[in-house]
């Protein structure tokens, strides 16, 4: 007895499934819009920044003056595929990983 009335109550909703589909799409629209905004506000600029950093590291050359993430300032004296040797004072050299470079400074900024 209860089962037949339960099926009877859901029958009109199943018949009007076109309206149900629209309400489902309407409910998902804010979620899709939030993802699109998140992509353009956070993900895309971060990817652009990573690409610029990678190209800066690839363009390093001997004699460039750089700043590292640890705060060291110096002149590049040697380059390998994964490391750089940084001269921070006369006769004082440190070996660092390439990804530690944060900024390439203008020539003559370190004395």
Secondary structure, DSSP 8 states (H G I E B T S, - for coil): -HHHHHHHHHHHHHHTHHHHHHHHHHHHHHHHHHHHHHIIIIIHHHHHHHHHHHHHHHT--TT-EEEETTS-EEEEEEE-SSEEEEEEETTEEEEEEGGGEEEEE-TT---
